[in-house]
Amino acid sequence: MRNTLARASFRTAVNLLFFSVIGTFVLASTHLLTEDTIKKTEEAEKLKLITQLLPTELYDNDIIQDTLEVAADPLLGTPSTTVIHRARLNGEPSAVVLEAIAPDGYSGRIWLIMAIRANGEVAGVRVVTHHETPGLGDYIELPKGNWIKNFDGKSHANLPEPGWKVKKDGGQFDYMSGATITPRAVIKATHKALKYFETNKDKLFAPAANEEHKP
């Protein structure tokens, strides 16, 4: 009886080990087979979003590959390392595309991507992800309205500090009645990201590591 139970347990363990190995092999193989496709799809989606923010005539470099990893920073609202894309035209810096997070939306964090020209002007801002109330706070999305385009062309040079607020608070940005928290959060995050850009401009536009030793 004891030997029978031992043999049954052994067979069960062997079967579990066999299927675990097979399952791991299948997952690993699937990952390897789809990794390049997934990467290309992600890059295509990112380039599509970047193209919305930056006119293609503003750069002639490979903006997907010309990147810089930056550490988490309170001005960006980012909790971990993010990637900044650098746009160059004829070898000269023309713009950067960076990620920022507004932590204080009505329903939590609002993820943004924004492009800033070398002269400090916002080329464009887009909301990537949010959980704002549908029909009320979601007008920050471009498909739901043009509010997000209010940032186009804005800079600290042409819009001083007091203007970076909704009109209700004495600023220059419109808002939807009953949904003030959402635009406040996006305006504040964009304003802080501009400060980050101005503080780190030289570092952001530094040549890529593989270009430093070119003649």
N, CA, C and O of each residue as an XYZ file, in Angstrom:
860
protein
N       0.828     -1.203      0.000
C       0.000      0.000      0.000
C       0.867      1.259      0.000
O       0.651      2.189     -0.776
N       1.879      1.253      0.920
C       2.766      2.419      1.017
C       3.529      2.631     -0.290
O       3.716      3.766     -0.730
N       3.979      1.503     -0.924
C       4.699      1.613     -2.184
C       3.803      2.137     -3.312
O       4.243      2.893     -4.179
N       2.551      1.720     -3.275
C       1.597      2.181     -4.296
C       1.394      3.682     -4.221
O       1.399      4.374     -5.239
N       1.212      4.187     -2.983
C       1.034      5.636     -2.799
C       2.279      6.401     -3.221
O       2.193      7.477     -3.813
N       3.434      5.834     -2.908
C       4.685      6.510     -3.271
C       4.829      6.594     -4.779
O       5.232      7.628     -5.312
N       4.490      5.470     -5.491
C       4.593      5.477     -6.949
C       3.603      6.464     -7.565
O       3.915      7.140     -8.545
N       2.392      6.542     -6.973
C       1.387      7.479     -7.488
C       1.842      8.914     -7.302
O       1.676      9.746     -8.194
N       2.415      9.204     -6.140
C       2.909     10.562     -5.872
C       4.044     10.916     -6.827
O       4.135     12.034     -7.334
N       4.910      9.919     -7.057
C       6.049     10.156     -7.951
C       5.565     10.471     -9.371
O       6.055     11.394    -10.022
N       4.568      9.662     -9.840
C       4.040      9.892    -11.192
C       3.395     11.272    -11.296
O       3.541     11.966    -12.303
N       2.673     11.663    -10.229
C       2.024     12.984    -10.249
C       3.070     14.090    -10.319
O       2.927     15.058    -11.066
N       4.123     13.925     -9.526
C       5.176     14.942     -9.525
C       5.847     15.038    -10.885
O       6.135     16.128    -11.380
N       6.094     13.861    -11.486
C       6.737     13.851    -12.812
C       5.845     14.519    -13.846
O       6.313     15.290    -14.683
N       4.528     14.208    -13.777
C       3.590     14.826    -14.718
C       3.552     16.342    -14.568
O       3.546     17.080    -15.553
N       3.525     16.796    -13.302
C       3.504     18.244    -13.059
C       4.770     18.907    -13.602
O       4.722     19.969    -14.222
N       5.909     18.246    -13.349
C       7.179     18.786    -13.840
C       7.187     18.846    -15.363
O       7.641     19.823    -15.958
N       6.670     17.771    -15.987
C       6.644     17.712    -17.450
C       5.820     18.853    -18.047
O       6.261     19.546    -18.963
N       4.598     19.031    -17.498
C       3.742     20.073    -18.049
C       4.265     21.473    -17.729
O       4.063     22.411    -18.500
N       4.950     21.607    -16.565
C       5.542     22.911    -16.246
C       6.629     23.262    -17.252
O       6.719     24.396    -17.724
N       7.455     22.264    -17.571
C       8.530     22.498    -18.541
C       7.957     22.825    -19.909
O       8.418     23.748    -20.581
N       6.934     22.052    -20.325
C       6.301     22.309    -21.624
C       5.683     23.703    -21.651
O       5.844     24.449    -22.617
N       4.966     24.045    -20.565
C       4.324     25.366    -20.512
C       5.344     26.490    -20.580
O       5.148     27.478    -21.288
N       6.441     26.334    -19.835
C       7.489     27.365    -19.861
C       8.100     27.484    -21.248
O       8.370     28.584    -21.729
N       8.317     26.327    -21.889
C       8.893     26.326    -23.236
C       7.971     27.033    -24.225
O       8.424     27.817    -25.060
N       6.669     26.748    -24.122
C       5.706     27.376    -25.044
C       5.668     28.882    -24.839
O       5.663     29.647    -25.803
N       5.641     29.313    -23.557
C       5.600     30.756    -23.279
C       6.853     31.448    -23.773
O       6.790     32.521    -24.373
N       8.010     30.814    -23.513
C       9.274     31.412    -23.935
C       9.355     31.501    -25.459
O       9.810     32.501    -26.014
N       8.905     30.433    -26.121
C       8.933     30.428    -27.585
C       8.014     31.496    -28.154
O       8.377     32.203    -29.094
N       6.813     31.611    -27.577
C       5.863     32.619    -28.039
C       6.439     34.021    -27.874
O       6.301     34.876    -28.749
N       7.092     34.237    -26.719
C       7.684     35.550    -26.466
C       8.760     35.874    -27.497
O       8.806     36.980    -28.036
N       9.632     34.887    -27.766
C      10.708     35.106    -28.731
C      10.172     35.363    -30.130
O      10.688     36.210    -30.860
N       9.115     34.611    -30.499
C       8.557     34.742    -31.840
C       7.825     36.067    -32.048
O       7.783     36.588    -33.163
N       7.254     36.603    -30.983
C       6.442     37.818    -31.129
C       7.148     39.074    -30.655
O       6.627     40.175    -30.835
N       8.325     38.936    -30.051
C       9.003     40.092    -29.455
C       9.245     41.203    -30.478
O       8.934     42.368    -30.228
N       9.803     40.827    -31.634
C      10.105     41.833    -32.652
C       8.832     42.493    -33.171
O       8.787     43.705    -33.381
N       7.794     41.674    -33.374
C       6.524     42.213    -33.873
C       5.920     43.200    -32.880
O       5.451     44.276    -33.250
N       5.945     42.801    -31.595
C       5.400     43.679    -30.556
C       6.186     44.983    -30.495
O       5.609     46.064    -30.385
N       7.521     44.867    -30.569
C       8.366     46.057    -30.509
C       8.092     46.993    -31.674
O       8.006     48.209    -31.500
N       7.954     46.407    -32.886
C       7.677     47.227    -34.064
C       6.309     47.890    -33.963
O       6.137     49.041    -34.364
N       5.335     47.154    -33.423
C       3.990     47.720    -33.260
C       4.004     48.871    -32.269
O       3.383     49.909    -32.495
N       4.728     48.674    -31.155
C       4.820     49.737    -30.150
C       5.500     50.971    -30.724
O       5.066     52.097    -30.481
N       6.572     50.755    -31.491
C       7.285     51.889    -32.086
C       6.405     52.612    -33.100
O       6.438     53.838    -33.195
N       5.613     51.841    -33.863
C       4.717     52.455    -34.850
C       3.654     53.302    -34.162
O       3.337     54.401    -34.619
N       3.097     52.783    -33.048
C       2.079     53.533    -32.311
C       2.677     54.784    -31.695
O       2.049     55.843    -31.678
N       3.912     54.653    -31.183
C       4.568     55.814    -30.573
C       4.869     56.867    -31.628
O       4.663     58.060    -31.404
N       5.363     56.413    -32.790
C       5.671     57.353    -33.865
C       4.401     58.047    -34.349
O       4.422     59.229    -34.693
N       3.291     57.299    -34.371
C       2.017     57.879    -34.788
C       1.609     59.011    -33.846
O       1.119     60.051    -34.285
N       1.818     58.791    -32.535
C       1.474     59.806    -31.540
C       2.433     60.990    -31.637
O       2.018     62.146    -31.545
N       3.725     60.689    -31.825
C       4.711     61.758    -31.948
C       4.413     62.618    -33.171
O       4.563     63.839    -33.133
N       3.988     61.969    -34.262
C       3.677     62.704    -35.485
C       2.509     63.667    -35.265
O       2.440     64.721    -35.896
N       1.587     63.298    -34.361
C       0.488     64.208    -34.031
C       1.006     65.465    -33.338
O       0.455     66.554    -33.494
N       2.090     65.284    -32.564
C       2.602     66.395    -31.761
C       3.614     67.245    -32.511
O       3.664     68.465    -32.350
N       4.425     66.579    -33.336
C       5.505     67.279    -34.018
C       5.365     67.142    -35.527
O       5.359     66.023    -36.040
N       5.254     68.240    -36.242
C       5.249     68.149    -37.707
C       6.556     67.511    -38.181
O       7.623     67.815    -37.648
N       6.476     66.647    -39.159
C       7.659     65.923    -39.618
C       8.733     66.861    -40.178
O       9.910     66.505    -40.218
N       8.329     68.050    -40.607
C       9.331     68.980    -41.130
C      10.212     69.555    -40.029
O      11.177     70.268    -40.306
N       9.876     69.241    -38.776
C      10.682     69.744    -37.658
C      11.889     68.859    -37.356
O      12.755     69.254    -36.576
N      11.963     67.669    -37.957
C      13.104     66.811    -37.652
C      13.448     65.921    -38.851
O      12.587     65.565    -39.655
N      14.722     65.580    -38.941
C      15.168     64.676    -39.993
C      15.994     63.525    -39.428
O      16.616     62.776    -40.181
N      16.003     63.384    -38.107
C      16.709     62.256    -37.484
C      15.704     61.145    -37.186
O      14.499     61.315    -37.376
N      16.218     60.002    -36.714
C      15.348     58.892    -36.309
C      14.910     59.144    -34.874
O      15.594     58.761    -33.925
N      13.772     59.786    -34.733
C      13.329     60.242    -33.415
C      12.985     59.078    -32.481
O      12.998     59.230    -31.260
N      12.678     57.918    -33.062
C      12.385     56.748    -32.228
C      13.662     56.217    -31.579
O      13.644     55.739    -30.445
N      14.776     56.311    -32.321
C      16.034     55.768    -31.801
C      16.847     56.799    -31.028
O      17.641     56.424    -30.165
N      16.671     58.079    -31.311
C      17.436     59.131    -30.626
C      16.747     59.438    -29.299
O      15.901     60.328    -29.210
N      17.125     58.690    -28.285
C      16.422     58.784    -27.008
C      17.390     59.023    -25.848
O      18.604     58.856    -25.972
N      16.824     59.407    -24.756
C      17.588     59.616    -23.527
C      16.732     59.135    -22.358
O      15.581     59.546    -22.208
N      17.302     58.270    -21.540
C      16.572     57.827    -20.346
C      16.785     58.839    -19.235
O      17.916     59.239    -18.958
N      15.707     59.250    -18.606
C      15.806     60.219    -17.515
C      15.179     59.623    -16.255
O      14.201     58.876    -16.309
N      15.770     59.976    -15.139
C      15.310     59.434    -13.863
C      13.955     60.029    -13.468
O      13.535     61.061    -13.993
N      13.299     59.369    -12.551
C      12.045     59.896    -12.013
C      12.277     61.308    -11.492
O      13.318     61.608    -10.907
N      11.291     62.167    -11.714
C      11.461     63.566    -11.300
C      10.109     64.138    -10.882
O       9.105     63.912    -11.557
N      10.077     64.874     -9.781
C       8.810     65.452     -9.322
C       8.191     66.405    -10.339
O       6.969     66.527    -10.412
N       9.039     67.086    -11.129
C       8.489     68.025    -12.111
C       7.774     67.302    -13.247
O       6.889     67.863    -13.893
N       8.165     66.058    -13.482
C       7.473     65.257    -14.504
C       6.376     64.405    -13.873
O       5.493     63.903    -14.570
N       6.434     64.246    -12.577
C       5.448     63.400    -11.897
C       5.675     61.929    -12.121
O       4.807     61.110    -11.820
N       6.833     61.583    -12.647
C       7.102     60.188    -13.003
C       7.718     59.437    -11.823
O       8.624     59.955    -11.171
N       7.240     58.230    -11.542
C       7.763     57.457    -10.406
C       8.984     56.621    -10.756
O       9.627     56.062     -9.866
N       9.311     56.529    -12.038
C      10.454     55.716    -12.454
C      11.068     56.305    -13.726
O      10.606     57.318    -14.251
N      12.110     55.647    -14.196
C      12.804     56.122    -15.394
C      11.869     56.179    -16.604
O      11.063     55.275    -16.823
N      11.990     57.243    -17.376
C      11.209     57.358    -18.608
C      12.153     57.690    -19.766
O      13.316     58.036    -19.559
N      11.636     57.578    -20.963
C      12.444     57.806    -22.163
C      11.998     59.101    -22.847
O      10.813     59.325    -23.092
N      12.980     59.933    -23.141
C      12.707     61.172    -23.861
C      13.220     61.024    -25.293
O      14.337     60.554    -25.509
N      12.417     61.419    -26.254
C      12.808     61.376    -27.654
C      13.276     62.760    -28.075
O      12.628     63.763    -27.778
N      14.422     62.804    -28.779
C      14.978     64.080    -29.210
C      14.793     64.254    -30.704
O      15.108     63.354    -31.482
N      14.284     65.407    -31.108
C      14.132     65.732    -32.528
C      15.246     66.689    -32.922
O      15.534     67.658    -32.219
N      15.873     66.397    -34.069
C      16.948     67.264    -34.567
C      16.695     67.545    -36.041
O      16.181     66.696    -36.768
N      17.059     68.741    -36.467
C      16.931     69.135    -37.862
C      18.275     69.666    -38.325
O      18.800     70.635    -37.775
N      18.824     69.016    -39.346
C      20.153     69.381    -39.831
C      21.187     69.342    -38.711
O      22.111     70.155    -38.679
N      21.026     68.401    -37.805
C      21.968     68.224    -36.712
C      21.733     69.127    -35.521
O      22.398     68.983    -34.495
N      20.798     70.057    -35.638
C      20.528     70.987    -34.542
C      19.286     70.555    -33.761
O      18.311     70.095    -34.356
N      19.313     70.699    -32.432
C      18.135     70.335    -31.640
C      16.909     71.130    -32.059
O      16.983     72.344    -32.245
N      15.780     70.444    -32.208
C      14.562     71.171    -32.586
C      13.414     70.958    -31.594
O      12.555     71.826    -31.438
N      13.406     69.794    -30.924
C      12.314     69.554    -29.966
C      12.586     68.276    -29.180
O      13.434     67.465    -29.554
N      11.856     68.116    -28.093
C      11.874     66.856    -27.352
C      10.436     66.396    -27.143
O       9.504     67.199    -27.110
N      10.284     65.096    -27.005
C       8.982     64.519    -26.664
C       9.158     63.774    -25.355
O       9.985     62.867    -25.259
N       8.401     64.144    -24.367
C       8.567     63.541    -23.040
C       7.224     63.142    -22.430
O       6.158     63.571    -22.872
N       7.320     62.314    -21.408
C       6.128     61.863    -20.694
C       5.997     62.626    -19.382
O       6.996     62.976    -18.754
N       4.777     62.875    -18.982
C       4.514     63.526    -17.700
C       3.239     62.933    -17.111
O       2.383     62.426    -17.836
N       3.127     63.004    -15.805
C       1.941     62.467    -15.131
C       1.344     63.537    -14.227
O       2.032     64.121    -13.390
N       0.065     63.780    -14.410
C      -0.674     64.644    -13.493
C      -1.237     63.739    -12.397
O      -2.121     62.926    -12.669
N      -0.745     63.863    -11.172
C      -1.158     62.913    -10.138
C      -2.514     63.220     -9.508
O      -3.073     62.401     -8.778
N      -3.032     64.410     -9.799
C      -4.185     64.897     -9.047
C      -5.424     65.123     -9.905
O      -6.159     66.092     -9.711
N      -5.648     64.215    -10.859
C      -6.903     64.286    -11.595
C      -8.069     63.929    -10.681
O      -7.861     63.418     -9.580
N      -9.287     64.193    -11.125
C     -10.468     63.905    -10.281
C     -10.530     62.422     -9.928
O     -10.937     62.048     -8.829
N     -10.116     61.579    -10.888
C     -10.171     60.127    -10.660
C      -8.773     59.507    -10.658
O      -8.596     58.344    -11.022
N      -7.806     60.286    -10.250
C      -6.456     59.740    -10.139
C      -5.505     60.301    -11.182
O      -5.694     61.401    -11.702
N      -4.494     59.526    -11.469
C      -3.441     59.995    -12.364
C      -3.912     60.152    -13.807
O      -4.763     59.412    -14.300
N      -3.314     61.155    -14.461
C      -3.555     61.383    -15.883
C      -2.189     61.346    -16.563
O      -1.314     62.152    -16.248
N      -2.005     60.406    -17.502
C      -0.727     60.241    -18.199
C      -0.727     61.115    -19.458
O      -1.660     61.084    -20.260
N       0.335     61.883    -19.601
C       0.440     62.802    -20.735
C       1.701     62.524    -21.537
O       2.682     61.996    -21.012
N       1.663     62.883    -22.810
C       2.868     62.947    -23.622
C       2.849     64.330    -24.251
O       1.808     64.797    -24.713
N       4.003     64.982    -24.268
C       4.037     66.339    -24.795
C       5.320     66.606    -25.543
O       6.364     66.030    -25.240
N       5.234     67.482    -26.521
C       6.401     67.877    -27.296
C       6.695     69.340    -27.004
O       5.799     70.183    -26.966
N       7.982     69.615    -26.800
C       8.409     70.987    -26.513
C       9.492     71.367    -27.517
O      10.492     70.665    -27.665
N       9.282     72.464    -28.190
C      10.283     72.923    -29.153
C      11.521     73.439    -28.435
O      11.475     73.759    -27.247
N      12.626     73.518    -29.166
C      13.885     73.960    -28.570
C      13.788     75.372    -27.987
O      14.537     75.724    -27.076
N      12.861     76.181    -28.517
C      12.715     77.551    -28.005
C      11.817     77.624    -26.770
O      11.514     78.712    -26.280
N      11.392     76.457    -26.269
C      10.579     76.431    -25.051
C       9.084     76.489    -25.276
O       8.323     76.538    -24.310
N       8.637     76.483    -26.529
C       7.204     76.492    -26.806
C       6.657     75.075    -26.820
O       7.317     74.155    -27.304
N       5.462     74.899    -26.293
C       4.792     73.599    -26.352
C       4.306     73.373    -27.778
O       3.533     74.165    -28.317
N       4.768     72.283    -28.378
C       4.304     71.943    -29.735
C       2.967     71.220    -29.661
O       2.152     71.312    -30.579
N       2.746     70.504    -28.570
C       1.477     69.808    -28.420
C       1.468     68.934    -27.180
O       2.517     68.494    -26.708
N       0.284     68.689    -26.661
C       0.093     67.817    -25.498
C      -1.028     66.842    -25.832
O      -2.032     67.232    -26.429
N      -0.869     65.597    -25.457
C      -1.934     64.617    -25.631
C      -2.086     63.800    -24.357
O      -1.109     63.500    -23.670
N      -3.324     63.449    -24.058
C      -3.607     62.575    -22.925
C      -3.501     61.136    -23.396
O      -4.184     60.732    -24.337
N      -2.652     60.372    -22.748
C      -2.453     58.976    -23.129
C      -3.435     58.070    -22.384
O      -4.086     57.218    -22.989
N      -3.532     58.259    -21.082
C      -4.431     57.442    -20.252
C      -5.017     58.281    -19.127
O      -4.338     59.138    -18.561
N      -6.267     58.033    -18.811
C      -6.888     58.714    -17.661
C      -8.113     57.913    -17.217
O      -8.544     56.981    -17.897
N      -8.656     58.288    -16.080
C      -9.850     57.607    -15.571
C     -10.916     58.637    -15.186
O     -11.726     58.409    -14.286
N     -10.897     59.781    -15.892
C     -11.854     60.823    -15.576
C     -13.275     60.406    -15.972
O     -13.468     59.483    -16.762
N     -14.243     61.091    -15.418
C     -15.641     60.726    -15.650
C     -16.039     60.901    -17.113
O     -15.922     62.000    -17.654
N     -16.507     59.832    -17.761
C     -16.939     59.953    -19.156
C     -18.018     61.024    -19.324
O     -18.979     61.095    -18.557
N     -17.830     61.842    -20.341
C     -18.823     62.873    -20.622
C     -18.658     64.130    -19.803
O     -19.318     65.134    -20.071
N     -17.784     64.094    -18.803
C     -17.584     65.270    -17.959
C     -16.118     65.689    -17.965
O     -15.779     66.801    -18.369
N     -15.249     64.775    -17.508
C     -13.832     65.131    -17.449
C     -13.021     64.623    -18.619
O     -11.820     64.882    -18.707
N     -13.672     63.897    -19.525
C     -12.891     63.296    -20.603
C     -12.691     64.227    -21.796
O     -12.146     63.807    -22.817
N     -13.123     65.488    -21.683
C     -12.914     66.413    -22.802
C     -11.447     66.809    -22.954
O     -11.094     67.533    -23.886
N     -10.595     66.340    -22.046
C      -9.153     66.578    -22.182
C      -8.570     65.708    -23.293
O      -7.455     65.955    -23.753
N      -9.317     64.691    -23.725
C      -8.877     63.848    -24.843
C      -9.185     64.535    -26.159
O     -10.256     65.120    -26.323
N      -8.256     64.467    -27.096
C      -8.469     65.118    -28.381
C      -9.701     64.594    -29.115
O     -10.429     65.395    -29.701
N      -9.966     63.294    -29.110
C     -11.167     62.827    -29.824
C     -12.469     63.373    -29.228
O     -13.503     63.370    -29.896
N     -12.424     63.848    -27.960
C     -13.642     64.334    -27.302
C     -13.764     65.852    -27.368
O     -14.802     66.404    -27.003
N     -12.713     66.533    -27.830
C     -12.740     67.993    -27.891
C     -11.356     68.547    -28.178
O     -10.358     67.827    -28.197
N     -11.333     69.857    -28.402
C     -10.060     70.504    -28.769
C      -9.402     71.214    -27.588
O      -8.449     71.970    -27.776
N      -9.899     70.980    -26.377
C      -9.364     71.710    -25.223
C      -7.854     71.534    -25.077
O      -7.147     72.485    -24.744
N      -7.363     70.327    -25.324
C      -5.943     70.038    -25.111
C      -5.052     70.864    -26.056
O      -3.861     71.043    -25.800
N      -5.646     71.361    -27.144
C      -4.868     72.173    -28.079
C      -4.612     73.583    -27.564
O      -3.877     74.350    -28.187
N      -5.217     73.928    -26.428
C      -4.961     75.243    -25.831
C      -3.495     75.430    -25.460
O      -3.026     76.556    -25.295
N      -2.768     74.304    -25.330
C      -1.357     74.410    -24.947
C      -0.449     74.700    -26.141
O       0.698     75.112    -25.963
N      -0.954     74.488    -27.351
C      -0.115     74.655    -28.544
C       0.480     76.065    -28.585
O      -0.241     77.060    -28.509
N       1.792     76.129    -28.704
C       2.462     77.427    -28.826
C       2.706     78.149    -27.519
O       3.354     79.195    -27.500
N       2.191     77.599    -26.413
C       2.376     78.272    -25.116
C       3.804     78.037    -24.603
O       4.399     76.986    -24.841
N       4.328     79.022    -23.906
C       5.638     78.907    -23.263
C       5.635     79.828    -22.053
O       4.698     80.602    -21.857
N       6.663     79.745    -21.259
C       6.756     80.649    -20.112
C       7.108     82.071    -20.567
O       6.955     83.034    -19.816
N       7.584     82.178    -21.819
C       7.916     83.504    -22.351
C       6.659     84.261    -22.771
O       6.546     85.467    -22.551
N       5.710     83.533    -23.383
C       4.501     84.227    -23.843
C       3.305     84.042    -22.908
O       2.251     84.639    -23.125
N       3.463     83.229    -21.884
C       2.400     83.074    -20.879
C       3.052     82.975    -19.498
O       3.418     81.883    -19.063
N       3.196     84.089    -18.819
C       3.839     84.106    -17.493
C       3.094     83.244    -16.471
O       1.977     82.788    -16.717
N       3.717     83.039    -15.359
C       3.258     82.141    -14.289
C       1.758     82.258    -13.947
O       1.081     81.231    -13.908
N       1.217     83.446    -13.702
C      -0.195     83.508    -13.276
C      -1.174     82.972    -14.316
O      -2.295     82.596    -13.975
N      -0.762     82.936    -15.571
C      -1.681     82.507    -16.617
C      -1.875     81.008    -16.690
O      -2.808     80.545    -17.347
N      -1.020     80.231    -16.032
C      -1.092     78.765    -16.109
C      -2.111     78.217    -15.107
O      -1.791     77.391    -14.252
N      -3.322     78.692    -15.238
C      -4.428     78.242    -14.387
C      -5.711     78.335    -15.216
O      -5.732     78.975    -16.268
N      -6.769     77.701    -14.742
C      -8.062     77.877    -15.406
C      -8.569     79.290    -15.115
O      -8.158     79.918    -14.140
N      -9.453     79.773    -15.960
C      -9.952     81.150    -15.811
C     -10.617     81.378    -14.457
O     -10.583     82.479    -13.907
N     -11.212     80.331    -13.942
C     -11.869     80.445    -12.629
C     -10.873     80.828    -11.542
O     -11.235     81.473    -10.558
N      -9.607     80.427    -11.726
C      -8.556     80.706    -10.738
C      -7.699     81.898    -11.135
O      -6.672     82.160    -10.509
N      -8.115     82.628    -12.175
C      -7.367     83.799    -12.603
C      -6.418     83.536    -13.753
O      -5.655     84.425    -14.130
N      -6.443     82.346    -14.318
C      -5.560     82.010    -15.432
C      -6.190     82.252    -16.784
O      -7.173     82.983    -16.902
N      -5.617     81.634    -17.807
C      -6.081     81.883    -19.172
C      -6.683     80.653    -19.847
O      -6.973     80.693    -21.042
N      -6.873     79.582    -19.118
C      -7.374     78.366    -19.747
C      -8.864     78.166    -19.452
O      -9.315     78.313    -18.316
N      -9.611     77.829    -20.504
C     -11.027     77.531    -20.346
C     -11.195     76.214    -19.583
O     -10.243     75.451    -19.419
N     -12.393     75.968    -19.131
C     -12.693     74.713    -18.448
C     -14.184     74.463    -18.578
O     -14.964     75.370    -18.866
N     -14.560     73.215    -18.359
C     -15.977     72.866    -18.411
C     -16.574     73.003    -17.013
O     -16.028     72.479    -16.042
N     -17.688     73.705    -16.923
C     -18.335     73.892    -15.630
C     -18.628     72.544    -14.963
O     -19.201     71.647    -15.582
N     -18.232     72.417    -13.714
C     -18.468     71.178    -12.981
C     -17.344     70.169    -13.124
O     -17.388     69.095    -12.525
N     -16.321     70.517    -13.928
C     -15.193     69.595    -14.114
C     -13.890     70.390    -14.098
O     -13.102     70.340    -15.042
N     -13.682     71.116    -13.016
C     -12.521     72.002    -12.931
C     -11.255     71.268    -12.517
O     -10.152     71.645    -12.914
N     -11.415     70.224    -11.724
C     -10.244     69.516    -11.183
C      -9.399     68.918    -12.309
O      -8.169     68.962    -12.269
N     -10.070     68.366    -13.297
C      -9.345     67.709    -14.390
C      -8.442     68.678    -15.158
O      -7.248     68.408    -15.287
N      -8.965     69.795    -15.671
C      -8.067     70.720    -16.390
C      -7.006     71.320    -15.485
O      -5.880     71.562    -15.921
N      -7.356     71.564    -14.223
C      -6.340     72.083    -13.290
C      -5.143     71.140    -13.237
O      -3.993     71.577    -13.274
N      -5.428     69.838    -13.149
C      -4.357     68.850    -13.048
C      -3.499     68.825    -14.307
O      -2.272     68.757    -14.227
N      -4.145     68.881    -15.469
C      -3.397     68.822    -16.735
C      -2.567     70.098    -16.923
O      -1.413     70.032    -17.348
N      -3.150     71.247    -16.608
C      -2.416     72.519    -16.735
C      -1.198     72.514    -15.803
O      -0.096     72.887    -16.206
N      -1.407     72.097    -14.579
C      -0.317     72.068    -13.600
C       0.802     71.132    -14.058
O       1.979     71.474    -13.946
N       0.444     69.959    -14.571
C       1.450     68.989    -15.023
C       2.218     69.515    -16.225
O       3.434     69.343    -16.310
N       1.521     70.149    -17.149
C       2.184     70.706    -18.338
C       3.129     71.840    -17.943
O       4.249     71.939    -18.445
N       2.655     72.688    -17.038
C       3.461     73.810    -16.535
C       4.741     73.300    -15.872
O       5.820     73.844    -16.104
N       4.624     72.273    -15.061
C       5.796     71.699    -14.374
C       6.740     71.005    -15.359
O       7.959     71.073    -15.201
N       6.184     70.344    -16.367
C       7.031     69.687    -17.365
C       7.841     70.722    -18.147
O       8.988     70.471    -18.517
N       7.236     71.883    -18.396
C       7.977     72.961    -19.059
C       9.149     73.427    -18.179
O      10.243     73.696    -18.676
N       8.903     73.514    -16.885
C       9.979     73.897    -15.963
C      11.096     72.854    -15.995
O      12.278     73.194    -15.951
N      10.704     71.581    -16.073
C      11.705     70.515    -16.161
C      12.543     70.698    -17.417
O      13.769     70.593    -17.373
N      11.884     70.968    -18.527
C      12.595     71.157    -19.796
C      13.587     72.315    -19.691
O      14.741     72.193    -20.101
N      13.131     73.431    -19.141
C      13.997     74.611    -19.050
C      15.191     74.346    -18.131
O      16.293     74.829    -18.395
N      14.987     73.603    -17.080
C      16.057     73.304    -16.128
C      17.079     72.338    -16.709
O      18.264     72.417    -16.386
N      16.624     71.424    -17.569
C      17.494     70.342    -18.049
C      17.759     70.404    -19.554
O      18.191     69.417    -20.149
N      17.508     71.539    -20.156
C      17.568     71.645    -21.622
C      18.906     71.168    -22.192
O      18.928     70.389    -23.146
N      20.005     71.624    -21.623
C      21.323     71.243    -22.161
C      21.528     69.731    -22.093
O      22.040     69.126    -23.035
N      21.133     69.133    -20.993
C      21.296     67.682    -20.841
C      20.391     66.921    -21.810
O      20.796     65.908    -22.380
N      19.174     67.410    -21.990
C      18.230     66.710    -22.870
C      18.687     66.707    -24.325
O      18.430     65.756    -25.063
N      19.365     67.773    -24.728
C      19.794     67.868    -26.116
C      21.242     67.432    -26.322
O      21.785     67.595    -27.415
N      21.868     66.885    -25.293
C      23.247     66.415    -25.430
C      23.296     65.335    -26.504
O      22.348     64.561    -26.640
N      24.394     65.267    -27.278
C      24.485     64.255    -28.337
C      24.300     62.846    -27.780
O      24.679     62.555    -26.646
N      23.717     61.989    -28.593
C      23.583     60.587    -28.185
C      24.971     60.005    -27.974
O      25.932     60.443    -28.606
N      25.082     59.017    -27.085
C      26.374     58.446    -26.721
C      27.140     57.945    -27.940
O      28.365     58.064    -27.987
N      26.444     57.389    -28.924
C      27.127     56.835    -30.099
C      27.510     57.901    -31.120
O      28.083     57.589    -32.164
N      27.186     59.189    -30.812
C      27.537     60.268    -31.714
C      28.646     61.152    -31.170
O      29.184     61.991    -31.892
N      28.996     60.965    -29.885
C      29.947     61.852    -29.240
C      31.331     61.783    -29.866
O      32.066     62.770    -29.848
N      31.703     60.618    -30.427
C      33.057     60.465    -30.938
C      33.153     60.585    -32.453
O      34.194     60.329    -33.058
N      32.009     60.991    -33.054
C      32.070     61.194    -34.494
C      32.865     62.457    -34.799
O      32.783     63.422    -34.040
N      33.650     62.481    -35.910
C      34.430     63.675    -36.234
C      33.514     64.848    -36.551
O      33.992     65.943    -36.848
